[in-house]
């Protein structure tokens, strides 16, 4: 799946989204309910403050008597009591807000972290094709940013909706208590002011998806600038990269302003409609006061409630608008969960337990893109313990052949068999546990040298580690480091030289002790001195193993049992070094003589 082509078809399928996110909320239901319950009095306390104005103005200001259950509340009592009640409401409201905010953040982060953990598991289960098709920046955006947008905002949004809704209901109750006639006018106006929210869903979805793709591109730009800093500097690419980044920022700005242009008018329109409503209420209210249907205190309480009501309604509109973006992000998250890797275990797959006879490629065809063949009817056999070398023109398919063995990709047709059994019949974990790889540019993870070696076998003992270190000739430079094997290396092992990184990778492969070894241009990027040391380490790694080696320098594979010449996706020659040199006008002979002449010049 190309993440840039996301459609978010379920962005507004609320039943679907609720069902998918519920498993993450279910363990947190008690705390979630507490957060939602606390949101109710938070909203209602605004109404209590507005209601307090009626007795204050009618009794304290105007001196009208007030009798509650046969007891007269005098001006002096209410003058002293009401201000402190308002302060008390504020204190209670403040405490509730703090507790509610803490609970909301705790719930949101917990849900977000749970989703991220599951998404990371999904990411690690995806095959090479997925990583080929999607940039690192887009993957980061989808797997890290979208869960935050989806889960952290959803609890806060629901809490805000409850607070706003209960606050609005409380204030509407005060409106109705003071004058049901005025209440009908005020509420009708606010409902009209609220309608624009329903008109912008589609645009939010479009802009959100476009922003996600663009944000991924920006992340990729940063990643490439960071990791390619030497190329950037060496080739003076600063201006080019700056212009590229400026263009991305310009597009991001245009997207943001496009949304603002379509959404930004909502607030002033709502404010205008609400203001017209207040004006109508004031005109009608004057009539009710003059006619004696309403007291001054009731009218003051009503107006205060109506003005206070505008805030929760406005917040309600803003929250619902924000929720549209949350739902789009949530839909994108669940699209990731629904990704199915092309390469996976069959239902009846079996465990691979060793290599007894060997490996065969039978009529193997492969293509990365449809109707663009990369390999065409490849046939050969690698017997147990043999070293198979692959040579040929650049881009001919050599690396593709060895990448098919651990099923980084699957063949389009034909089959690859171990001991006569199709590798698709084995579990991926058992198949890959039998294969170790050493590439031209080996990836080392942040951490210590020991950590990287132990990735071959996490439960290895000290004797195994020491054996791998010596076999890979790592001890020759470890003693020069202050912390030895426990030295922390930089990201991707940048603090080590190329030869040192290769030896760490060889030690990692050596401690895994897999029966099949893949060496893909393992020495091509090294100087002569480093190559000599790494070659010795590789010879130790290759002992008693079935080895597939891709080498640019043909002098390093002269002793291979079988040499396969791969050109343009086809196997054109095979045999030992001596056999291939005897073929008149043979391609291997031509390659070898060309390298020999170049080396002797």
C-alpha positions in Angstrom: 0.0 0.0 0.0 1.3 3.4 -0.9 0.4 5.6 2.1 0.3 8.7 -0.1 -2.8 7.2 -1.7 -4.8 7.0 1.5 -8.6 7.6 1.0 -9.9 7.5 4.6 -13.2 6.1 3.4 -14.4 5.5 7.0 -13.5 9.0 8.2 -17.1 9.7 9.1 -18.4 6.2 9.7 -18.7 6.9 13.4 -20.0 3.4 14.3 -17.0 1.8 12.6 -14.5 4.1 14.3 -16.1 3.7 17.7 -16.0 -0.1 17.3 -12.3 0.0 16.4 -11.1 2.3 19.1 -13.2 0.8 21.9 -10.7 -2.0 22.7 -8.2 0.7 23.7 -10.8 2.5 25.8 -12.3 -0.6 27.4 -9.6 -1.2 30.1 -9.8 2.5 31.0 -13.6 2.7 31.3 -13.7 3.4 35.1 -11.4 6.4 34.7 -13.0 7.5 31.5 -16.4 7.5 33.2 -15.0 9.6 36.1 -13.6 12.1 33.6 -16.9 12.3 31.8 -18.9 12.5 35.0 -16.7 15.4 36.3 -17.4 17.2 33.0 -21.1 17.5 33.9 -20.8 19.8 37.0 -18.1 21.7 35.2 -20.7 22.8 32.7 -23.6 23.2 35.2 -21.7 25.6 37.5 -21.8 28.3 34.8 -25.6 28.2 35.1 -25.5 28.4 38.8 -23.5 31.6 38.6 -25.9 33.1 36.1 -28.9 32.0 38.2 -27.4 33.8 41.3 -27.8 37.2 39.6 -31.7 37.0 39.8 -32.0 37.1 43.6 -29.0 39.4 43.9 -30.6 42.1 41.6 -34.2 41.6 42.7 -33.5 41.5 46.4 -30.1 43.1 47.1 -30.3 45.8 44.4 -34.0 46.5 44.0 -35.1 45.6 47.6 -37.9 43.2 46.5 -38.7 40.5 49.1 -37.9 36.9 48.5 -39.5 34.0 50.3 -38.2 30.5 50.1 -40.4 27.8 51.8 -41.9 30.3 54.1 -38.6 31.9 55.1 -37.8 35.4 54.0 -34.3 36.0 52.6 -33.5 39.6 53.5 -31.3 42.0 51.6 -28.5 41.7 54.2 -28.4 37.9 54.1 -28.2 37.7 50.3 -25.8 40.6 50.1 -23.4 38.7 52.3 -24.2 35.1 51.0 -24.3 35.4 47.2 -20.7 36.8 46.6 -19.3 34.0 48.7 -21.4 31.4 46.9 -20.0 32.7 43.6 -16.4 32.4 45.0 -17.3 28.9 46.2 -18.6 27.9 42.8 -15.3 29.2 41.3 -13.2 27.2 43.7 -15.1 24.0 43.1 -15.0 24.5 39.4 -11.3 25.1 39.5 -10.6 21.9 41.4 -12.8 19.9 39.1 -11.1 21.4 36.1 -7.7 20.4 37.4 -8.7 16.8 38.2 -10.5 16.5 34.9 -7.6 17.9 32.9 -5.2 15.4 34.7 -7.5 12.5 34.0 -8.0 13.5 30.4 -4.3 13.8 29.7 -3.6 10.5 31.5 -6.3 8.7 29.5 -5.3 10.3 26.2 -1.6 9.5 26.6 -2.4 5.9 27.7 -4.6 5.3 24.7 -2.1 6.9 22.3 0.8 4.9 23.7 -1.2 1.6 23.4 -2.1 2.4 19.7 1.6 3.3 19.0 2.8 0.0 20.5 0.4 -2.0 18.3 1.2 0.1 15.3 4.9 -0.5 15.8 4.2 -4.2 15.9 2.3 -3.8 12.6 5.2 -1.9 11.1 7.7 -4.6 12.1 5.4 -7.2 10.4 5.3 -5.5 7.1 7.5 -6.7 4.2 10.2 -5.0 2.1 7.8 -3.9 -0.6 6.0 -1.6 1.9 9.2 0.2 2.8 10.2 0.4 -0.9 6.9 2.2 -1.7 6.8 4.7 1.2 9.2 7.3 2.3 10.5 7.4 5.9 8.9 10.7 6.6 5.5 9.5 5.5 5.8 6.4 7.6 6.8 8.5 10.7 3.9 10.8 10.1 1.4 8.0 9.8 2.7 5.8 12.6 3.5 8.5 15.2 1.6 11.7 14.5 -1.8 10.2 13.5 -2.1 8.1 16.7 -1.5 11.3 18.7 -4.1 13.3 16.7 -6.6 10.4 16.9 -6.3 9.2 20.5 -5.1 12.2 22.5 -7.8 14.5 21.1 -10.7 12.1 21.2 -11.0 11.9 25.0 -10.5 15.6 25.4 -13.0 16.3 22.6 -15.7 14.0 24.2 -15.0 15.6 27.6 -15.4 19.1 26.1 -18.6 18.0 24.3 -20.0 16.8 27.6 -18.9 20.0 29.4 -20.3 22.2 26.7 -23.5 20.2 26.3 -24.3 20.1 30.1 -23.2 23.8 30.4 -25.6 24.7 27.6 -28.4 22.6 29.1 -27.9 24.3 32.5 -27.9 27.7 31.0 -30.9 26.9 28.9 -32.7 25.7 32.1 -31.9 29.1 33.6 -33.3 30.8 30.5 -36.5 28.8 30.6 -36.9 29.5 34.3 -36.6 33.2 33.8 -38.7 33.4 30.6 -39.7 30.6 28.3 -40.7 33.1 25.7 -37.3 34.7 25.5 -35.7 31.3 25.8 -37.3 30.1 22.6 -36.0 33.1 20.8 -32.4 32.8 22.2 -32.1 29.0 21.7 -33.5 29.2 18.1 -30.9 31.8 17.2 -28.1 29.8 18.7 -29.2 26.7 16.8 -29.1 28.7 13.5 -25.6 29.9 14.5 -24.5 26.3 15.0 -25.6 25.0 11.6 -22.4 26.0 9.6 -20.4 23.3 11.5 -22.1 20.6 9.4 -21.0 22.2 6.2 -17.2 21.7 6.3 -16.6 17.9 6.9 -15.5 17.1 3.4 -13.1 20.0 3.1 -11.4 19.1 6.4 -11.0 15.5 5.2 -9.3 16.7 1.9 -7.0 19.1 3.6 -6.1 16.7 6.4 -5.1 14.0 4.0 -3.1 16.4 1.8 -1.4 17.9 4.9 -0.5 14.4 6.1 1.2 13.5 2.8 3.0 16.9 2.7 4.1 16.5 6.3 5.6 13.1 5.5 7.5 14.8 2.6 8.9 17.4 5.0 9.9 14.7 7.5 11.7 12.8 4.7 13.5 16.0 3.6 14.8 16.4 7.2 15.9 12.7 7.3 17.6 12.9 4.0 19.4 16.1 4.9 20.5 14.6 8.2 21.8 11.3 6.8 23.1 12.8 3.5 24.8 15.7 5.1 28.2 14.8 3.6 26.8 14.5 0.0 24.9 17.8 0.6 28.1 19.5 1.6 30.3 17.9 -0.9 28.0 18.6 -3.8 26.9 22.1 -2.5 23.3 21.1 -2.5 22.3 23.5 0.2 20.5 25.9 -2.1 18.7 23.1 -3.9 17.5 21.6 -0.6 16.5 25.0 0.8 14.4 25.7 -2.3 12.8 22.2 -2.0 12.0 22.8 1.7 10.7 26.3 1.0 8.3 24.9 -1.7 7.1 22.3 0.8 6.5 25.0 3.4 4.7 27.1 0.8 2.3 24.2 -0.1 1.7 23.5 3.6 0.9 27.2 4.2 -1.5 27.2 1.2 -3.3 24.1 2.6 -3.6 25.7 6.0 -4.9 28.9 4.5 -7.3 27.0 2.3 -8.9 25.4 5.3 -8.9 28.8 7.2 -10.6 30.4 4.2 -13.4 27.8 4.3 -13.6 27.4 8.1 -12.5 30.8 9.4 -15.8 32.5 8.5 -17.7 30.2 10.9 -16.7 32.1 14.1 -17.6 35.6 12.9 -20.9 34.3 11.3 -21.8 32.5 14.5 -20.9 35.7 16.5 -23.0 37.9 14.2 -26.0 35.6 14.4 -25.7 35.4 18.2 -25.4 39.2 18.4 -28.6 39.5 16.4 -30.2 37.1 18.8 -29.1 39.1 21.8 -30.4 42.3 20.2 -33.8 40.6 19.6 -33.9 39.3 23.2 -33.1 42.7 24.6 -35.9 44.4 22.6 -38.4 41.7 23.5 -37.1 41.7 27.1 -37.8 45.4 27.5 -41.3 44.8 26.5 -41.7 42.0 29.1 -40.2 44.1 31.9 -42.5 47.1 31.0 -45.5 44.9 30.9 -44.6 43.3 34.3 -44.2 39.8 32.9 -40.5 39.8 34.0 -38.5 41.3 36.8 -35.3 43.2 36.3 -33.3 40.5 38.1 -34.8 37.8 35.9 -33.9 39.8 32.8 -30.3 40.3 34.0 -30.0 36.6 34.9 -31.4 35.8 31.4 -29.1 38.0 29.5 -26.1 36.8 31.5 -27.1 33.2 30.8 -27.6 33.9 27.1 -24.1 35.5 26.9 -22.6 32.7 28.8 -24.4 30.2 26.6 -22.6 31.6 23.6 -19.3 30.3 24.9 -20.2 26.6 25.3 -22.1 26.7 21.9 -19.0 28.2 20.3 -16.7 25.7 22.0 -19.1 23.0 20.9 -18.9 24.1 17.3 -15.1 24.4 17.5 -14.8 20.9 19.1 -17.0 19.3 16.5 -15.0 21.0 13.8 -11.8 19.6 15.5 -13.4 16.2 15.8 -13.7 16.0 12.0 -9.9 16.1 11.8 -9.7 13.6 14.7 -11.9 11.2 12.8 -9.8 11.5 9.6 -6.7 10.7 11.6 -8.5 7.9 13.4 -9.5 6.5 10.0 -5.9 6.7 8.8 -4.7 4.8 11.9 -7.1 1.9 11.4 -6.2 1.8 7.7 -2.7 1.0 8.9 -4.0 -1.8 11.2 -5.8 -3.2 8.2 -2.6 -3.5 6.1 -1.9 -7.1 5.2 1.7 -7.9 4.3 2.1 -9.7 1.0 4.6 -12.1 2.6 3.2 -14.0 5.5 3.0 -17.5 6.9 0.7 -20.0 5.3 -1.9 -21.6 7.6 -0.2 -25.0 7.6 3.4 -23.7 7.5 6.0 -25.9 9.1 9.3 -25.3 11.0 12.6 -25.5 9.1 15.0 -27.6 11.1 18.3 -27.4 9.4 19.6 -27.8 5.8 20.4 -31.4 4.8 20.9 -31.5 1.0 20.8 -28.0 -0.3 18.8 -25.2 -2.0 17.4 -25.1 -5.5 16.0 -22.3 -7.7 13.5 -23.7 -10.2 12.3 -21.4 -13.0 12.3 -18.4 -10.8 10.8 -15.3 -12.2 10.4 -12.0 -10.4 9.3 -8.4 -10.9 9.2 -5.4 -8.6 6.7 -3.6 -10.8 4.0 -5.4 -12.9 5.1 -6.3 -16.4 8.7 -5.3 -15.7 10.7 -8.5 -15.4 13.8 -8.5 -13.2 14.5 -12.2 -13.1 13.7 -14.6 -15.9 13.6 -18.4 -15.4 16.6 -18.7 -13.0 17.6 -22.3 -12.4 20.5 -23.5 -10.2 21.3 -25.7 -7.2 23.4 -24.9 -4.2 24.4 -28.1 -2.4 24.9 -28.0 1.4 28.3 -26.5 2.2 28.9 -25.0 -1.2 29.9 -21.4 -1.9 27.8 -20.0 -4.7 29.1 -16.7 -6.2 27.0 -14.4 -8.3 28.6 -12.0 -10.7 27.5 -9.9 -13.6 26.5 -6.5 -14.8 25.2 -3.9 -12.4 21.4 -4.1 -12.0 21.3 -7.5 -13.5 19.4 -9.1 -10.6 22.2 -10.6 -8.3 21.0 -8.9 -5.1 17.4 -9.7 -6.0 18.2 -13.4 -6.2 19.6 -13.5 -2.7 16.8 -11.3 -1.3 14.3 -13.9 -2.5 15.9 -16.6 -0.3 14.9 -15.1 3.1 11.6 -14.0 1.5 12.2 -10.3 1.6 10.2 -10.6 -1.6 8.3 -13.5 -3.1 8.8 -15.0 -6.5 6.2 -14.2 -9.2 6.5 -17.7 -10.6 8.7 -20.8 -10.1 10.0 -21.8 -6.7 12.8 -21.8 -4.3 13.3 -25.0 -2.3 15.3 -26.1 0.7 15.7 -29.9 0.8 13.1 -30.2 -1.9 10.4 -28.2 0.1 9.2 -24.8 -1.1 10.4 -22.1 1.3 6.8 -20.7 1.3 5.9 -23.9 3.3 8.1 -22.9 6.1 7.3 -20.3 8.8 9.1 -17.0 8.2 10.7 -17.0 11.6 12.3 -20.5 11.2 13.3 -19.8 7.6 15.1 -16.5 8.5 16.6 -18.0 11.6 18.6 -20.2 9.2 20.0 -17.3 7.2 22.6 -14.6 8.1 23.3 -11.6 6.0 26.3 -9.3 5.6 25.6 -6.4 3.2 27.8 -3.7 1.7 26.3 -1.1 4.0 25.3 -2.9 7.2 22.9 -1.2 9.4 24.0 -0.8 13.0 21.5 0.2 15.7 22.2 2.9 18.3 23.6 1.3 21.4 26.8 -0.5 22.2 28.9 -2.8 20.0 27.9 -5.6 22.3 24.2 -4.8 21.8 24.6 -5.0 18.0 26.5 -8.3 18.2 23.9 -9.8 20.5 21.1 -9.1 17.9 22.3 -12.3 16.3 21.6 -14.2 19.5 20.2 -12.3 22.5 20.9 -15.1 25.0 24.5 -15.7 23.9 27.0 -16.3 26.7 30.3 -14.5 27.2 32.2 -17.4 25.6 30.1 -17.2 22.4 30.5 -13.4 22.3 34.3 -13.7 22.7 34.5 -16.4 19.9 32.5 -14.2 17.6 34.7 -11.2 18.4 37.8 -13.1 17.6 36.4 -14.8 14.5 35.4 -11.4 13.1 38.8 -9.9 14.1 37.0 -7.3 16.2 39.5 -7.7 19.0 42.1 -5.9 16.9 40.4 -2.6 17.4 38.2 -3.1 20.5 41.3 -2.9 22.7 41.9 0.7 21.4 38.5 1.8 22.7 38.1 3.0 26.3 35.0 0.9 26.9 35.9 -1.9 24.5 32.9 -3.9 23.4 30.6 -1.8 25.6 31.5 1.4 23.6 28.4 3.3 22.5 28.3 3.9 18.8 26.5 6.6 17.0 23.3 6.3 15.0 23.9 3.8 12.2 27.4 3.2 13.6 28.7 6.4 12.2 31.5 6.6 14.8 33.1 3.5 13.3 35.0 3.1 10.1 33.6 1.1 7.2 35.8 -1.9 8.0 34.9 -1.8 11.7 31.2 -1.7 10.9 31.6 -4.7 8.6 33.4 -6.7 11.3 30.6 -5.9 13.8 28.1 -7.1 11.2 30.2 -10.3 10.7 30.4 -10.9 14.4 26.6 -10.5 14.5 26.2 -13.1 11.8 28.8 -15.3 13.3 27.0 -15.5 16.7 23.7 -16.3 15.0 25.5 -19.4 13.6 23.0 -19.8 10.7 23.7 -22.6 8.2 23.1 -20.2 5.2 25.2 -17.1 4.7 24.4 -14.3 2.3 27.3 -11.9 1.5 26.2 -9.0 -0.7 29.2 -6.9 -1.8 30.5 -7.2 1.7 34.0 -5.9 0.9 33.4 -3.7 -2.2 33.4 -0.4 -0.3 36.6 -1.0 1.7 40.2 0.0 1.1 42.8 -2.8 0.5 43.9 -3.0 4.2 40.4 -3.1 5.5 39.3 -5.6 2.8 42.1 -8.0 3.8 41.0 -8.0 7.4 37.3 -8.3 6.6 38.1 -11.1 4.1 39.7 -13.1 6.9 36.7 -12.5 9.1 34.4 -13.6 6.3 36.4 -16.8 5.8 35.8 -17.7 9.4 32.1 -16.9 9.0 31.8 -19.1 5.9 33.3 -22.3 7.4 31.0 -25.2 7.0 28.2 -23.0 5.7 26.2 -22.8 2.5 27.2 -19.4 1.2 25.8 -17.1 -1.4 28.3 -14.3 -2.2 27.9 -11.3 -4.5 31.3 -9.8 -5.3 32.4 -7.0 -7.6 36.1 -8.0 -7.3 36.3 -11.4 -9.1 39.6 -12.2 -7.4 37.7 -12.7 -4.1 35.5 -15.5 -5.5 37.9 -17.6 -7.5 37.6 -20.4 -5.0 33.8 -20.5 -5.1 32.4 -24.0 -5.9 30.0 -22.5 -8.4 30.0 -19.1 -10.1 26.8 -17.9 -11.6 26.9 -15.1 -14.2 23.7 -13.1 -14.1 23.1 -10.5 -16.8 19.8 -8.6 -17.4 17.9 -11.0 -15.1 19.1 -14.2 -16.8 21.5 -16.9 -15.8 23.9 -16.9 -18.8 26.8 -19.0 -17.5 27.6 -21.2 -14.5 30.6 -23.3 -13.4 33.8 -23.0 -11.5 36.4 -20.3 -12.1 38.5 -22.6 -14.3 35.5 -23.9 -16.2 34.2 -20.4 -17.0 37.6 -19.2 -18.1 37.6 -21.9 -20.8 34.5 -20.6 -22.4 35.5 -18.8 -25.6 34.0 -15.3 -25.7 32.4 -16.0 -22.3 31.0 -13.2 -20.3 32.8 -14.3 -17.1 36.1 -14.5 -19.0 35.5 -11.0 -20.4 34.8 -9.6 -16.9 37.8 -11.3 -15.4 40.2 -10.2 -18.1 38.9 -6.6 -17.9 39.5 -6.5 -14.1 42.9 -8.1 -14.5 43.9 -5.5 -17.1 42.6 -2.7 -14.9 44.5 -4.0 -11.9 47.7 -4.4 -13.7 47.7 -0.8 -15.2 
